[in-house]
Amino acid sequence: MLALGKRSGYEIKRFVDSSTRHFWAASYGQIYPELRGLESRGLVRGRPEPSGGRARMTYELTEEGNEALRTWLAADEEPLFELRDEGMLKLFFSDSLPERRIENIRAMRARQERKLLALRAIEPMASGGSTGPRLTLALGIEFTQWFIDWCDAAERRLADTDEKE
């Protein structure tokens, strides 16, 4: 986030909540310790910038921090993909309560439909922006639409199965 400009911990959290939280969330409890750790390693520099009588620290990347970012971006390691979805977890265990399976899938679809609306609301702001965030938003929209379509198809398959029994 600091590669996109200097920010306070609060500003980082707000920016995360309006951008990457759809695929990589962060809490204040993660952000502030991470900023302190990055600062102790010389990767970011914090400066006091009081605002409206409140103590406020803003951070920016150092040259070493920029180099660490470039090194991470260029790394050939397979990127981590981690998915935590309680709806999918409920679906996995749904054999214990099969009569709730369709309701669970409907709840998953409804959540994805709300997410799709939120992503579509960001689209106009991203249209003239940087390529990376624009591509990430497009991927998020297409993935979310796929999830909705999967839920629709799964519900139809389950309804067909129920009719045959």
C-alpha positions in Angstrom: 0.0 0.0 0.0 2.9 2.3 0.7 4.2 1.8 -2.8 1.1 3.8 -3.9 1.9 6.7 -1.6 2.6 7.6 2.0 -0.1 6.8 4.4 -1.0 6.4 8.1 -2.0 3.1 9.5 -5.6 4.3 9.5 -5.3 5.4 5.8 -3.9 2.0 4.9 -6.8 0.2 6.6 -9.3 2.4 4.8 -7.6 1.8 1.5 -7.5 -2.0 2.1 -11.2 -1.9 2.9 -12.0 -0.3 -0.4 -9.7 -2.3 -2.5 -7.8 -5.5 -1.6 -10.2 -6.7 1.2 -12.1 -8.6 -1.5 -9.2 -11.0 -1.7 -6.6 -10.0 1.0 -8.1 -8.4 4.1 -6.0 -6.7 6.9 -7.0 -5.6 10.3 -5.5 -2.8 12.5 -4.1 -5.6 14.6 -2.1 -6.7 11.6 -1.3 -3.3 10.0 0.3 -1.5 13.0 2.6 -4.3 14.1 3.7 -4.8 10.5 4.5 -1.1 10.1 6.6 -1.2 13.2 8.4 -4.3 12.0 9.0 -2.9 8.5 10.3 0.3 10.1 12.7 -1.6 12.4 14.1 -3.3 9.3 14.5 0.0 7.4 11.9 -0.8 4.8 9.6 2.0 5.7 10.1 5.4 7.4 7.5 6.8 9.8 7.1 10.5 10.4 4.9 12.3 12.9 2.2 14.3 11.1 -0.3 15.5 13.6 -3.8 16.0 12.2 -6.5 18.0 14.0 -4.7 17.9 17.3 -4.3 14.1 17.1 -1.0 12.3 17.0 -0.6 10.7 13.6 2.3 8.8 12.0 2.6 8.5 8.3 4.8 6.0 6.6 6.5 5.8 3.3 8.7 3.2 1.6 12.4 3.7 1.8 14.6 2.8 -1.2 15.3 -0.5 0.6 11.6 -1.0 0.9 11.1 -0.4 -2.8 13.8 -2.9 -3.6 12.2 -5.5 -1.2 8.9 -5.0 -3.0 10.5 -5.4 -6.5 12.3 -8.6 -5.2 9.0 -10.0 -3.9 7.2 -9.2 -7.2 9.9 -10.8 -9.3 10.1 -14.0 -7.1 9.5 -17.2 -9.0 7.9 -19.0 -6.1 4.3 -20.2 -6.6 2.0 -17.6 -5.1 0.0 -18.6 -2.1 -3.7 -19.2 -2.7 -5.8 -19.5 0.5 -9.5 -19.6 0.6 -11.6 -19.5 3.8 -15.3 -19.7 3.1 -17.6 -20.8 5.8 -20.4 -21.4 3.2 -18.1 -23.9 1.5 -17.2 -25.5 4.8 -20.9 -25.9 5.6 -21.4 -27.4 2.1 -18.6 -29.9 2.8 -20.3 -31.1 6.0 -23.9 -30.8 4.6 -24.4 -34.5 4.5 -25.2 -34.2 8.2 -28.2 -31.9 7.5 -29.0 -32.4 3.8 -32.3 -30.6 4.0 -30.4 -27.3 4.6 -28.0 -27.8 1.7 -30.0 -25.6 -0.9 -30.5 -22.9 1.7 -26.7 -22.9 2.3 -26.0 -22.6 -1.4 -28.6 -19.8 -1.7 -26.8 -17.9 1.2 -23.5 -18.4 -0.6 -25.0 -17.0 -3.8 -26.6 -14.0 -2.0 -23.2 -13.2 -0.4 -21.5 -13.3 -3.8 -24.2 -11.2 -5.4 -23.6 -8.5 -2.8 -19.9 -8.8 -3.4 -20.5 -8.5 -7.2 -22.5 -5.3 -6.6 -19.6 -3.9 -4.5 -17.0 -4.7 -7.1 -19.2 -3.3 -9.9 -19.5 0.0 -7.9 -15.7 0.2 -7.9 -15.4 -0.3 -11.6 -16.0 3.4 -12.7 -13.2 4.6 -10.3 -10.8 1.9 -11.6 -11.4 2.5 -15.4 -8.8 5.2 -15.7 -6.5 3.8 -13.0 -3.4 1.7 -13.0 -3.3 -1.6 -14.9 -2.6 -3.9 -11.9 -5.6 -2.8 -9.9 -7.8 -2.8 -13.0 -6.8 -6.3 -13.9 -7.3 -7.5 -10.3 -10.8 -5.9 -10.3 -11.7 -7.6 -13.6 -10.5 -11.0 -12.2 -12.5 -10.4 -9.0 -15.7 -9.6 -11.0 -15.3 -12.6 -13.3 -14.5 -15.0 -10.4 -17.5 -13.7 -8.4 -19.8 -14.1 -11.4 -18.5 -17.7 -11.9 -19.3 -18.4 -8.2 -22.8 -17.1 -8.6 -23.3 -19.2 -11.8 -21.9 -22.3 -10.0 -24.4 -21.8 -7.1 -27.3 -21.5 -9.7 -26.2 -24.7 -11.4 -25.7 -26.6 -8.1 -29.1 -25.6 -6.9 -30.7 -26.8 -10.2 -28.8 -30.1 -9.9 -30.0 -30.6 -6.3 -33.6 -29.7 -7.3 -33.4 -32.3 -10.2 -32.0 -34.9 -7.8 -34.8 -34.2 -5.3 -37.5 -34.6 -8.0 -36.1 -38.0 -9.0 -36.1 -39.4 -5.5 
